[in-house]
Amino acid sequence: MSIWGKILGGATGFAFGGPIGAIVGAVAGHAVDKYRAAQDQETDGDPTKSVAFTIGVIILSAKMAKADGVVTREEVNAFKQMFKVPEHEVANVSRVFNQARKDSAGFEPYACQLADMFVGNPAVLEELLSCLAQIAHADGKIHPDELIFLEAVSDIFGLDQAVFERVTAIERSGADADIYQVLGVNREISNDDLKSAYRALVRENHPDRLIAQGLPEEFIDLANKRLAAINSAYDAVQLERGLV
Protein backbone atom coordinates (compact mmCIF):
# COMPACT_ATOMS: atom_id res chain seq x y z
CA MET A 1 0.00 0.00 0.00
CA SER A 2 1.30 3.47 -0.90
CA ILE A 3 1.73 6.12 1.76
CA TRP A 4 -1.43 7.84 0.54
CA GLY A 5 -3.50 4.80 1.44
CA LYS A 6 -2.21 5.02 5.01
CA ILE A 7 -2.89 8.64 5.82
CA LEU A 8 -6.22 8.07 7.55
CA GLY A 9 -6.51 4.58 8.96
CA GLY A 10 -2.76 4.40 9.38
CA ALA A 11 -2.46 7.51 11.47
CA THR A 12 -5.41 6.50 13.62
CA GLY A 13 -3.94 3.05 14.13
CA PHE A 14 -0.63 4.48 15.29
CA ALA A 15 -2.45 6.76 17.77
CA PHE A 16 -0.41 9.90 17.12
CA GLY A 17 -2.39 11.89 19.60
CA GLY A 18 -1.92 15.65 19.81
CA PRO A 19 -3.28 18.07 17.20
CA ILE A 20 -2.37 15.81 14.27
CA GLY A 21 -4.27 12.92 15.82
CA ALA A 22 -7.27 15.18 16.37
CA ILE A 23 -7.37 16.25 12.72
CA VAL A 24 -7.06 12.69 11.43
CA GLY A 25 -9.52 11.32 13.97
CA ALA A 26 -12.11 13.81 12.74
CA VAL A 27 -11.96 12.51 9.17
CA ALA A 28 -10.75 8.88 9.39
CA GLY A 29 -13.97 6.95 9.84
CA HIS A 30 -14.48 4.44 7.06
CA ALA A 31 -10.82 4.42 6.05
CA VAL A 32 -9.72 2.56 9.17
CA ASP A 33 -11.09 -0.86 8.29
CA LYS A 34 -9.82 -0.58 4.73
CA TYR A 35 -6.35 0.28 6.02
CA ARG A 36 -6.24 -2.53 8.58
CA ALA A 37 -7.28 -5.09 5.98
CA ALA A 38 -4.45 -3.97 3.74
CA GLN A 39 -1.98 -4.01 6.62
CA ASP A 40 -2.77 -7.67 7.29
CA GLN A 41 -1.19 -8.45 3.91
CA GLU A 42 1.93 -6.33 4.43
CA THR A 43 5.18 -7.02 6.22
CA ASP A 44 6.54 -3.45 6.23
CA GLY A 45 8.30 -2.03 9.24
CA ASP A 46 6.63 0.60 11.37
CA PRO A 47 5.85 3.46 8.96
CA THR A 48 4.76 5.88 11.69
CA LYS A 49 7.24 8.61 10.77
CA SER A 50 6.60 8.44 7.04
CA VAL A 51 2.85 8.70 7.69
CA ALA A 52 3.47 11.66 10.02
CA PHE A 53 5.59 13.37 7.35
CA THR A 54 2.83 12.98 4.77
CA ILE A 55 0.06 14.18 7.04
CA GLY A 56 2.27 17.07 8.13
CA VAL A 57 2.70 18.19 4.52
CA ILE A 58 -1.08 18.12 3.99
CA ILE A 59 -1.98 19.93 7.21
CA LEU A 60 0.69 22.62 6.96
CA SER A 61 -0.15 23.13 3.27
CA ALA A 62 -3.74 23.79 4.29
CA LYS A 63 -2.61 26.23 6.98
CA MET A 64 -0.29 27.95 4.50
CA ALA A 65 -3.21 28.35 2.09
CA LYS A 66 -4.72 30.69 4.67
CA ALA A 67 -1.58 32.81 4.65
CA ASP A 68 -2.38 34.65 1.41
CA GLY A 69 -6.11 33.92 1.59
CA VAL A 70 -6.18 32.23 -1.81
CA VAL A 71 -5.82 28.63 -2.92
CA THR A 72 -4.99 28.75 -6.63
CA ARG A 73 -5.71 25.96 -9.09
CA GLU A 74 -1.97 25.88 -9.81
CA GLU A 75 -1.25 25.14 -6.15
CA VAL A 76 -3.84 22.36 -6.03
CA ASN A 77 -2.57 20.79 -9.24
CA ALA A 78 1.04 21.15 -8.11
CA PHE A 79 0.23 19.34 -4.87
CA LYS A 80 -1.38 16.42 -6.71
CA GLN A 81 1.39 16.20 -9.30
CA MET A 82 4.41 16.74 -7.05
CA PHE A 83 3.27 14.18 -4.52
CA LYS A 84 1.81 11.77 -7.09
CA VAL A 85 -1.51 11.35 -5.28
CA PRO A 86 -3.42 8.49 -6.94
CA GLU A 87 -6.88 9.48 -8.13
CA HIS A 88 -8.53 7.00 -5.78
CA GLU A 89 -6.79 8.63 -2.78
CA VAL A 90 -7.47 12.28 -3.71
CA ALA A 91 -10.70 12.27 -1.68
CA ASN A 92 -8.88 11.17 1.50
CA VAL A 93 -6.16 13.76 1.03
CA SER A 94 -8.83 16.40 0.44
CA ARG A 95 -10.63 15.44 3.64
CA VAL A 96 -7.51 16.00 5.72
CA PHE A 97 -6.69 19.23 3.85
CA ASN A 98 -10.19 20.67 4.26
CA GLN A 99 -10.42 19.66 7.92
CA ALA A 100 -7.12 21.42 8.58
CA ARG A 101 -8.24 24.54 6.71
CA LYS A 102 -11.43 24.95 8.71
CA ASP A 103 -9.76 24.03 11.99
CA SER A 104 -9.56 27.13 14.18
CA ALA A 105 -6.12 26.35 15.59
CA GLY A 106 -3.07 28.00 14.10
CA PHE A 107 -0.29 26.10 12.37
CA GLU A 108 2.06 26.25 15.35
CA PRO A 109 0.79 23.20 17.30
CA TYR A 110 1.15 20.97 14.23
CA ALA A 111 4.62 22.25 13.42
CA CYS A 112 5.65 21.72 17.05
CA GLN A 113 4.38 18.13 17.05
CA LEU A 114 6.29 17.36 13.86
CA ALA A 115 9.42 19.00 15.27
CA ASP A 116 9.17 16.71 18.31
CA MET A 117 8.58 13.61 16.18
CA PHE A 118 11.62 14.29 13.99
CA VAL A 119 13.92 15.67 16.66
CA GLY A 120 17.44 14.58 15.73
CA ASN A 121 16.50 14.35 12.03
CA PRO A 122 16.78 17.98 10.86
CA ALA A 123 17.29 16.93 7.22
CA VAL A 124 13.79 15.41 7.17
CA LEU A 125 12.30 18.58 8.64
CA GLU A 126 14.19 20.55 6.00
CA GLU A 127 12.67 18.31 3.33
CA LEU A 128 9.20 18.93 4.76
CA LEU A 129 9.85 22.68 4.65
CA SER A 130 11.00 22.26 1.06
CA CYS A 131 7.72 20.54 0.15
CA LEU A 132 5.81 23.50 1.53
CA ALA A 133 8.02 25.95 -0.35
CA GLN A 134 7.43 24.09 -3.61
CA ILE A 135 3.68 24.32 -3.11
CA ALA A 136 3.95 28.04 -2.29
CA HIS A 137 5.97 28.60 -5.47
CA ALA A 138 3.61 26.58 -7.68
CA ASP A 139 1.96 29.71 -9.08
CA GLY A 140 5.36 31.16 -10.03
CA LYS A 141 6.05 33.22 -6.92
CA ILE A 142 6.15 32.88 -3.16
CA HIS A 143 3.69 35.38 -1.67
CA PRO A 144 5.21 37.56 1.10
CA ASP A 145 2.73 36.14 3.63
CA GLU A 146 3.69 32.62 2.55
CA LEU A 147 7.34 33.51 3.06
CA ILE A 148 6.54 34.69 6.59
CA PHE A 149 4.68 31.43 7.18
CA LEU A 150 7.59 29.33 5.91
CA GLU A 151 10.09 31.20 8.06
CA ALA A 152 7.92 30.69 11.14
CA VAL A 153 7.67 26.95 10.43
CA SER A 154 11.42 26.82 9.90
CA ASP A 155 11.96 28.46 13.30
CA ILE A 156 9.66 25.97 15.03
CA PHE A 157 11.52 23.12 13.33
CA GLY A 158 14.73 24.48 14.84
CA LEU A 159 16.31 25.12 11.42
CA ASP A 160 18.74 28.01 11.21
CA GLN A 161 18.48 31.00 8.89
CA ALA A 162 20.98 29.54 6.42
CA VAL A 163 18.77 26.46 5.98
CA PHE A 164 15.67 28.61 5.47
CA GLU A 165 17.45 30.74 2.88
CA ARG A 166 18.79 27.65 1.11
CA VAL A 167 15.34 26.05 0.86
CA THR A 168 13.65 29.17 -0.46
CA ALA A 169 16.54 29.89 -2.84
CA ILE A 170 16.21 26.40 -4.34
CA GLU A 171 12.49 26.85 -4.86
CA ARG A 172 13.00 30.22 -6.51
CA SER A 173 15.61 28.58 -8.80
CA GLY A 174 16.78 29.87 -12.14
CA ALA A 175 17.83 33.48 -12.56
CA ASP A 176 16.47 34.48 -9.15
CA ALA A 177 18.46 31.86 -7.25
CA ASP A 178 21.58 32.82 -5.33
CA ILE A 179 23.94 29.88 -5.86
CA TYR A 180 25.71 30.55 -2.56
CA GLN A 181 22.40 30.57 -0.68
CA VAL A 182 21.47 27.26 -2.30
CA LEU A 183 24.65 25.83 -0.75
CA GLY A 184 24.02 27.58 2.57
CA VAL A 185 27.39 29.37 2.53
CA ASN A 186 28.58 32.96 2.21
CA ARG A 187 30.50 34.31 -0.75
CA GLU A 188 33.68 34.76 1.27
CA ILE A 189 34.04 31.06 2.05
CA SER A 190 37.38 29.49 1.12
CA ASN A 191 37.56 26.88 -1.62
CA ASP A 192 38.43 24.12 0.84
CA ASP A 193 35.58 25.02 3.20
CA LEU A 194 33.23 25.26 0.23
CA LYS A 195 34.10 21.72 -0.80
CA SER A 196 33.58 20.45 2.76
CA ALA A 197 30.23 22.25 3.08
CA TYR A 198 29.07 20.85 -0.25
CA ARG A 199 30.01 17.27 0.64
CA ALA A 200 28.24 17.55 4.00
CA LEU A 201 25.16 18.94 2.28
CA VAL A 202 25.08 16.07 -0.21
CA ARG A 203 25.38 13.51 2.59
CA GLU A 204 22.59 15.11 4.60
CA ASN A 205 20.26 15.39 1.61
CA HIS A 206 20.87 12.02 0.00
CA PRO A 207 17.45 10.44 -0.66
CA ASP A 208 18.45 7.05 0.78
CA ARG A 209 19.46 8.66 4.06
CA LEU A 210 16.26 10.70 4.20
CA ILE A 211 14.10 7.62 3.59
CA ALA A 212 15.86 5.81 6.42
CA GLN A 213 14.95 8.74 8.69
CA GLY A 214 11.26 8.85 7.77
CA LEU A 215 10.87 10.39 4.31
CA PRO A 216 8.19 8.42 2.39
CA GLU A 217 9.46 6.80 -0.80
CA GLU A 218 6.72 8.63 -2.70
CA PHE A 219 8.63 11.85 -2.04
CA ILE A 220 11.94 10.64 -3.48
CA ASP A 221 11.53 12.58 -6.74
CA LEU A 222 11.37 15.81 -4.76
CA ALA A 223 14.45 14.83 -2.77
CA ASN A 224 16.30 14.08 -6.01
CA LYS A 225 15.25 17.46 -7.40
CA ARG A 226 16.70 19.24 -4.38
CA LEU A 227 19.93 17.27 -4.61
CA ALA A 228 20.19 18.16 -8.29
CA ALA A 229 19.75 21.85 -7.43
CA ILE A 230 22.54 21.60 -4.85
CA ASN A 231 24.85 19.90 -7.37
CA SER A 232 24.00 22.50 -10.03
CA ALA A 233 24.74 25.36 -7.62
CA TYR A 234 28.08 23.81 -6.66
CA ASP A 235 29.03 23.41 -10.33
CA ALA A 236 28.14 27.07 -10.93
CA VAL A 237 30.24 28.25 -7.98
CA GLN A 238 33.20 26.16 -9.15
CA LEU A 239 32.88 27.67 -12.63
CA GLU A 240 32.65 31.18 -11.18
CA ARG A 241 35.82 30.59 -9.16
CA GLY A 242 37.70 28.98 -12.01
CA LEU A 243 37.94 25.63 -10.22
CA VAL A 244 36.80 23.61 -13.28
C-alpha positions in Angstrom: 0.0 0.0 0.0 1.3 3.5 -0.9 1.7 6.1 1.8 -1.4 7.8 0.5 -3.5 4.8 1.4 -2.2 5.0 5.0 -2.9 8.6 5.8 -6.2 8.1 7.5 -6.5 4.6 9.0 -2.8 4.4 9.4 -2.5 7.5 11.5 -5.4 6.5 13.6 -3.9 3.0 14.1 -0.6 4.5 15.3 -2.5 6.8 17.8 -0.4 9.9 17.1 -2.4 11.9 19.6 -1.9 15.7 19.8 -3.3 18.1 17.2 -2.4 15.8 14.3 -4.3 12.9 15.8 -7.3 15.2 16.4 -7.4 16.2 12.7 -7.1 12.7 11.4 -9.5 11.3 14.0 -12.1 13.8 12.7 -12.0 12.5 9.2 -10.8 8.9 9.4 -14.0 6.9 9.8 -14.5 4.4 7.1 -10.8 4.4 6.1 -9.7 2.6 9.2 -11.1 -0.9 8.3 -9.8 -0.6 4.7 -6.4 0.3 6.0 -6.2 -2.5 8.6 -7.3 -5.1 6.0 -4.4 -4.0 3.7 -2.0 -4.0 6.6 -2.8 -7.7 7.3 -1.2 -8.4 3.9 1.9 -6.3 4.4 5.2 -7.0 6.2 6.5 -3.5 6.2 8.3 -2.0 9.2 6.6 0.6 11.4 5.8 3.5 9.0 4.8 5.9 11.7 7.2 8.6 10.8 6.6 8.4 7.0 2.9 8.7 7.7 3.5 11.7 10.0 5.6 13.4 7.4 2.8 13.0 4.8 0.1 14.2 7.0 2.3 17.1 8.1 2.7 18.2 4.5 -1.1 18.1 4.0 -2.0 19.9 7.2 0.7 22.6 7.0 -0.1 23.1 3.3 -3.7 23.8 4.3 -2.6 26.2 7.0 -0.3 28.0 4.5 -3.2 28.3 2.1 -4.7 30.7 4.7 -1.6 32.8 4.6 -2.4 34.6 1.4 -6.1 33.9 1.6 -6.2 32.2 -1.8 -5.8 28.6 -2.9 -5.0 28.7 -6.6 -5.7 26.0 -9.1 -2.0 25.9 -9.8 -1.2 25.1 -6.1 -3.8 22.4 -6.0 -2.6 20.8 -9.2 1.0 21.2 -8.1 0.2 19.3 -4.9 -1.4 16.4 -6.7 1.4 16.2 -9.3 4.4 16.7 -7.1 3.3 14.2 -4.5 1.8 11.8 -7.1 -1.5 11.3 -5.3 -3.4 8.5 -6.9 -6.9 9.5 -8.1 -8.5 7.0 -5.8 -6.8 8.6 -2.8 -7.5 12.3 -3.7 -10.7 12.3 -1.7 -8.9 11.2 1.5 -6.2 13.8 1.0 -8.8 16.4 0.4 -10.6 15.4 3.6 -7.5 16.0 5.7 -6.7 19.2 3.9 -10.2 20.7 4.3 -10.4 19.7 7.9 -7.1 21.4 8.6 -8.2 24.5 6.7 -11.4 25.0 8.7 -9.8 24.0 12.0 -9.6 27.1 14.2 -6.1 26.3 15.6 -3.1 28.0 14.1 -0.3 26.1 12.4 2.1 26.3 15.3 0.8 23.2 17.3 1.1 21.0 14.2 4.6 22.3 13.4 5.7 21.7 17.0 4.4 18.1 17.1 6.3 17.4 13.9 9.4 19.0 15.3 9.2 16.7 18.3 8.6 13.6 16.2 11.6 14.3 14.0 13.9 15.7 16.7 17.4 14.6 15.7 16.5 14.4 12.0 16.8 18.0 10.9 17.3 16.9 7.2 13.8 15.4 7.2 12.3 18.6 8.6 14.2 20.6 6.0 12.7 18.3 3.3 9.2 18.9 4.8 9.9 22.7 4.7 11.0 22.3 1.1 7.7 20.5 0.1 5.8 23.5 1.5 8.0 26.0 -0.3 7.4 24.1 -3.6 3.7 24.3 -3.1 4.0 28.0 -2.3 6.0 28.6 -5.5 3.6 26.6 -7.7 2.0 29.7 -9.1 5.4 31.2 -10.0 6.0 33.2 -6.9 6.2 32.9 -3.2 3.7 35.4 -1.7 5.2 37.6 1.1 2.7 36.1 3.6 3.7 32.6 2.6 7.3 33.5 3.1 6.5 34.7 6.6 4.7 31.4 7.2 7.6 29.3 5.9 10.1 31.2 8.1 7.9 30.7 11.1 7.7 27.0 10.4 11.4 26.8 9.9 12.0 28.5 13.3 9.7 26.0 15.0 11.5 23.1 13.3 14.7 24.5 14.8 16.3 25.1 11.4 18.7 28.0 11.2 18.5 31.0 8.9 21.0 29.5 6.4 18.8 26.5 6.0 15.7 28.6 5.5 17.5 30.7 2.9 18.8 27.7 1.1 15.3 26.0 0.9 13.7 29.2 -0.5 16.5 29.9 -2.8 16.2 26.4 -4.3 12.5 26.8 -4.9 13.0 30.2 -6.5 15.6 28.6 -8.8 16.8 29.9 -12.1 17.8 33.5 -12.6 16.5 34.5 -9.2 18.5 31.9 -7.3 21.6 32.8 -5.3 23.9 29.9 -5.9 25.7 30.5 -2.6 22.4 30.6 -0.7 21.5 27.3 -2.3 24.6 25.8 -0.8 24.0 27.6 2.6 27.4 29.4 2.5 28.6 33.0 2.2 30.5 34.3 -0.7 33.7 34.8 1.3 34.0 31.1 2.0 37.4 29.5 1.1 37.6 26.9 -1.6 38.4 24.1 0.8 35.6 25.0 3.2 33.2 25.3 0.2 34.1 21.7 -0.8 33.6 20.4 2.8 30.2 22.3 3.1 29.1 20.9 -0.3 30.0 17.3 0.6 28.2 17.5 4.0 25.2 18.9 2.3 25.1 16.1 -0.2 25.4 13.5 2.6 22.6 15.1 4.6 20.3 15.4 1.6 20.9 12.0 0.0 17.4 10.4 -0.7 18.4 7.0 0.8 19.5 8.7 4.1 16.3 10.7 4.2 14.1 7.6 3.6 15.9 5.8 6.4 14.9 8.7 8.7 11.3 8.9 7.8 10.9 10.4 4.3 8.2 8.4 2.4 9.5 6.8 -0.8 6.7 8.6 -2.7 8.6 11.9 -2.0 11.9 10.6 -3.5 11.5 12.6 -6.7 11.4 15.8 -4.8 14.5 14.8 -2.8 16.3 14.1 -6.0 15.3 17.5 -7.4 16.7 19.2 -4.4 19.9 17.3 -4.6 20.2 18.2 -8.3 19.7 21.9 -7.4 22.5 21.6 -4.9 24.8 19.9 -7.4 24.0 22.5 -10.0 24.7 25.4 -7.6 28.1 23.8 -6.7 29.0 23.4 -10.3 28.1 27.1 -10.9 30.2 28.2 -8.0 33.2 26.2 -9.1 32.9 27.7 -12.6 32.7 31.2 -11.2 35.8 30.6 -9.2 37.7 29.0 -12.0 37.9 25.6 -10.2 36.8 23.6 -13.3 
